[in-house]
C-alpha cells in the first residue's frame, strides 16, 4: 500500500497536461525554453522549472500554454518549424498589426487559429 507521503510526492512529479503539451510542441517545432518563454511572456527560468517539473504553471499560464499548443498544431503543416517562433512574434496585417503571441497571451487565440486555418487553406499566399 502506498503511504500518503509517497502519493503526494508522486502527484508532485507528474507533469500536468499543459506542461506535457508544451514540451511536445517545443520538440515538434524546435523551440527552446527561451523561445517558449518569449512566446508566453514568461521568464525563461520559469519555463525551465515547468519543464523540469519543479513548478506548475498557474491557471492563466496553463491556458496560454494550451492555446499556444493548439496554434502550433494548426501551423505545423503551414509554416516551417524553424520559422514559427519568428512568425508568432511578428506584427501581422491580417491581425490588425498585432503579434500572434500577444493575442495568445491575452487569451484571444481564436484570431490566430483562424489565420492559421486560412493559411492552411491557401487564402493568404
Buried (B, 14 or more C-beta within 10 A) or exposed (E): EEEEEEEEEEEEEEBBEBBBBBBEBBEBBEBEBEBBBBBBEBEBEBBBBBBEEEBBBEEEBBBBBBBBBBBBBBBBEBBEBEEBBEBBBEEBEBBEEBBBBBBBBEEEBEBBBBBBEEBBEEEEE
